[in-house]
């Protein structure tokens, strides 16, 4: 199954900042911006009328026709399945704490750095993959996803085949983990990993993305002079 594409709504009153954020989002594989709204009224009207709701909203605290965090709370109350990332200049501890209580996915303080936003969007992708691949989660998996694990997750290999989702073979997974452990300070493309274990690029990528979703491996986009960016994988 192909990776899900994330539909993004940007709510930002400064058209120049909104355009930059749109460019940043669409540089990340799997994300596209369906709408930029410059006021709270425009955003809510779009959400009410759109036949397909966005998967993610990038929201500024300072919207001219909105008082404080009213728009965030309205979206959270009415559209509880949409993830929210705050992209804002607001640094007040009280504001940050309230948004975290509101269940936002992340809070990024302006000026927005592409690498920081990229990591957040890839983390959101990893969360969706992890949740879609499992009906239940262990405490260790949950802690690893939330960044609370105190030990190297790669060392905690699944204890049985039943721990793995459908389409992930234990032997192949262990081969990939071993390759990365032996070259702990390097990053790899799916092609390189596939070559090491005698598998196709698509197979290697499926396993690598599983490890990303499990919090064991991180993925980064490397931009060269020409062509599409290259996705490289390394141990967390």
N, C-alpha and C positions, 0 to 999 in steps of 0.2 A: 504494500500500500504506500502511495506517495505521501510525503510529509504534508501536514496540513499547512495551508497558507493563512496567515493571520491578517485579518481585516482591521485596520487601525483608524480611529477617529482622533484628530488632533484638535484640542480646544485651546486657542492661543490668540490674544487680541492684537499682538504685534505681527503684522504680515511678514516682515523680514525674518523674524525668529521662527515663525510658523513654517516658512519656506525652507529654512535651514534644517529644522527638525524633520520635515518631510523628506528632504534629501538623505538625512542620516538614516531614517527608518528604512527607506527603500534601498539603501546600500546593503542591508542585512538580508541574506537569503531567506525567503519564506515570509516576508512581511511586505504589505503594500498599504498605502494610505487611500482610503475611500472618500474621505471628507476632511476639510479643514473648516472649523467653525470659529468665528471671531468674537462671538458673544454667547452668553449662557442661553439666551432665548433661541438663537440659531441652532445651538447644539441640541437642546431639548426637542425642538421641532423636528430636527433631522432624525433623532432617535424614535420619535413617535411615528414618523411617516415612512421610515426606511423599511423595505421588505426584508432586509437582512441586517441584523444588528451587528455592530463591530465586536470583535473578540477582545479588543484592547482600546483603552482611551488614554491618551497622553494629555494631562490636565494641568493648567496653570492655576495657582491660587488667586492671582490678581486678574479677574475678569471684570470689566467696567460695570456691567449691569447685574453683578452678583455680589452679595454681602458675605465676605469671609468664605467659609467652606460650605455654604448652602448648596452650591451646585454639586459638590462631591457627595454630600449626604443624599441629595435628591436622586442622583444617578445610582448610588449604592442601594437605596431603598427600592427603587423602581426596576433597576436592571442589575440584579444581584449576581448574575453570571458573567458580567463583563469585568475583566481585569482592569485595574486603574494604576497607572504610574504617574506620579506627580513630577512635572518638570517646571520648576519655579524658582524665583529668587528669594522666596520666603524662608528665613532661617530661624524663626522663633521656635523655641523648644515646644511651647504649647501647641503651636500649629502642627508641627511634625508629630507630636504625640497623638493629637486628635486624628490625623490622617491614618496613622498606624492602627489606632483603635477602629477606624472605619474599614480596615481590611485591605488597604492598598497593597499592591505587589512590591512597589519600590518608591523611593523618594530621592530625586536627583536635583541638586541645587545648581541653578544657572551660574555661569555659562555652561551649557551642556557640552561635555566632552564625548566625542564619538565612541572612543574605546569603552568608556563607562556605560554608555547607553547600549552599545553592542553586547557587552557582558550581561546586562539585564535582560535584553531581548532573547539572547541564547538561553539564559536561565529559565525564562518563561517557556520557551520551546521544550527544554528538558523537563520541566514540571509536567507539561501536558503529555509528553511521551511516557513519562513514568506513571502518571495516573491512568493513562489509557492502556498501559500494558499489564496492569495489575488490578485485581479485585480487592486485595488486602495488602497492607504494608506492615513490615516489622518496625519495631522501635528504632533499630539500627538504621534502616533505610530512611525513615523519617528524619532522624537526627542528621544523617549524612546530607540529605536534601536541604535541610535548614542550616547547614554549616556548623552543626553542634558536635560532630563526631570528633573525639579526642585522639583517635588512632587512624592509621592509614587504612582507608576503606578497601583498597585493592587487595590487601592481605586477607580480608574477610570474604573469601570466595563462597558462593552459595553452597550450602551443606548438602543439598540433594537436587536432583534434576527437577523435582516438583517446585523448587524455589524459582526456577527460571520461566519467563513467559514463553508462549508458543513461538516457535521460529528461532529460538536461541538455544544452540546445542552447547552443553557443558564443555566438551572436549575442545571445540573450536574457540569458545570463549577463553578457556585457560591458555590456549596457544597464543592468543592475542595479548592477554595479560602478561604472559611470560616474556614475549617480545618487548613489551613496553617496560617491564621491570628490568630486563637486561640492558636497556638503553634509557635509563630513567631520566637523563638530562636532555633527551632529544625529543623532538616532535615529529610526527609522521603524517603523511597523507594516507587516504584509504588505499590508494594504489600501492604505496610502499608496504603497508601492512599486509595487503593481500598477497604481494609478491613474497613476503617473508614466510607466510603460512601456506602458500599454494592455493589461494582462494581468489575469487573475482573481486573487483573493486566494489561492486554493489553489496556483496556479502560482507566484506570487511567493513564497509561503511555502516551497514545495519548493526553489526556488533559494536562498533565504536560509538554509535549514537546511543545504543543501549547503555554503554558504560558512562556516557555523558549524562544520560537521564538518571543513572544510579549515583551520580556524584563522584565517580571514581576517576573520570577523565574529563579534561577541559578541551574545548574546541575554540580555535581562533581563526579568523579570516586574515590571510596574508595577501596584501595587494602588491602585485608586480607592475611592470611597466605596461604590459598589454594583456588583453584577455580578461576572463572572469577571475575574481579573487579565489585563492586556493585555501581550502579548509584543512587545517592541520590540528592534530590531536596530541596531547601530552598528559602525563599523569598529573593529577591535582597535587 
